Amino acid sequence: MIIDGRRWRATDPGIPEERRQELVNELMDARRAVGAAKRAGDEEAERAARARVHAAKVALGERGPKWWEREGPPDAK
């Protein structure tokens, strides 16, 4: 999708709603953990939280392989 002239990846629409919500919840928790770690000056915790953000975004299809180019069901690789 394009917002203000910038291209952004959207969540894979093939992810079942219940699983999508679980992943969104994890993403939001991880983002809060990034902020808390930054405020605390804890670089190790920040790295771990950023890894959680990345993993959630990959699972949602917002990073990693392009879901719109994949053949088969959403869990296919």
N, C-alpha and C positions, 0 to 999 in steps of 0.2 A: 504494500500500500504506500501511497505517497502523501506526506504531510509537510506542508510549507516547502514544497519542492524537494524534499529529501525522501529517499526510498527507505522504507522500514519493512522488516519481515513480520508477517502475521502468524498467529498460532495456527497450527495444522488443524483444519476443520474436521479431519477424520478421527481425531482423538475423542473418545466417548466423554460426554459431559461430566460424569462423576470423576473420571481420571483427570480431566482438564482442570477441574476445580481443585483437586488435591495438589496438582502441580503448581497452580497459581498460588495456593496457600503457602506452599513451600517456598516459592519465589519471593513472596512478600515477607515471610519470616527471615529468609536469608538476607534480603535487602535491609531489614531492620537490624540484623546482626552485623552487617557491614557498618552501618552508622554507629552502632554501639561500640564496636571495636575501634573505629576511628576516633570517637570521642574519648575513649579510654587510652588511646595511644598504643594499642596492642596490635602490632603488625602481624604476628602469627595468627591471631584470631581473625584479623581482617582478611588475610590470605585464604583461610579456611572458609570464611563466609562468602568471599568472592567465588571460590570454587563451587560452593552450593548454588549461588546465583547462576553460574555458567551451566551446571548440570541441569538445573530446572529449565533454563532457556533452551538447551539442546533437546530435552525431553518434550518441550512444548512445540518444537520445530522452529523456534525463532533464531536458532544458531545451528550450525552443523549442516548435514546433507539437506539439499533442497527438497522439501516434501512434495512440491508440485511437479517434480521431475521423477519421482519414485513410481515404480510400478507395483501394484499389489496393495494389500491392506497396510494401515499405518504402522504396524509393527514389523513390516518387511524391511530388510536392510539392503 
